[in-house]
Amino acid sequence: MAAAWAGFEADPQTDAARFRAVIDALVAELPAGSPVAPFEKACAWDSTGHSDNAVPLYREALDLGLDGYRGRRAKIQLSSSLRNIGQPEEGVKLLSPELVGVSDELDDAVRATLALCLASLGREREGLSLVLGALAPHLPRYQRSMANYARLLVEPEA
């Protein structure tokens, strides 16, 4: 699977249908009912520009119990796909609990995707607050200031 994805990402001219066929063949080797199969298929559809086909597969993967790191990726990617097909409110509902969940290297991706969903709903200040809050720890200076500015975008000054 890793080799298939590496090849796809390395060559922007990769034939999308052929790539999805490779992923389908690989996931066919997984045990029946594996949540990884619909997840990988969803990723392939999503990465080839078909969010509409990816959404039900992400949902299936999560319904089958996909959890941990892949489960979190599925929530991020599903939320992004929902936004792409005009359902950003579902993306907000799906990702908002991730702000207080287990912290990992996907935290910034959660915040960025949630910010996009919020912006699609006309809630740009909340989205900007999330993005600034995610960016602040990465800055060489002004970390505290940016974190405060991010907070003040959504909270009134005391």
C-alpha positions, 0 to 999 in steps of 0.5 A, a space after each residue: 500500500 505504501 509503495 502504491 501511494 508513494 508512486 502516485 504522489 511522485 507522479 502527477 500524471 498517474 492515471 487515476 482509474 489505474 491507481 484506484 484499481 491498484 488500491 482496490 486490488 491491494 485492499 481485496 487482500 484484507 480480511 472481510 469487514 476490515 475498516 482499512 479497506 473502505 478507508 484506503 478506497 476512500 483515500 484513493 477516490 478523494 486523492 483523485 478528485 472524487 470527494 462524492 465517492 469518498 464520503 460513503 467509504 469514509 463513513 463505512 470505515 468509521 462505522 466498521 470501527 476504524 480508530 486510532 491514527 487512521 480513524 483520525 485521518 478518516 475524520 479529517 478527510 471525511 470533513 474535508 470531503 463533506 465541505 467539498 460537496 457542500 456539507 461543511 456543517 457535518 464536517 464541523 460536527 465531526 471535527 469539533 470533538 477532535 479539538 479536545 481528543 487525543 493530541 498527535 501530529 494531526 492536531 494542526 490538520 484537524 484545526 486547518 480542516 475545521 477552519 475551512 469548514 467554518 469559513 464555508 459556513 461564514 464563520 471566518 473569525 472562528 476559523 482564523 482563530 483556529 488557524 492562528 492558534 495552530 500556527 502560534 507554537 511553530 513561530 520563532 517569536 510572538 508565540 504568546 501574542 499570536 495565541 492571545 490574538 487567536 483567543 481574542 478573535 472568538 472571546 471578548 476581552 476581559 
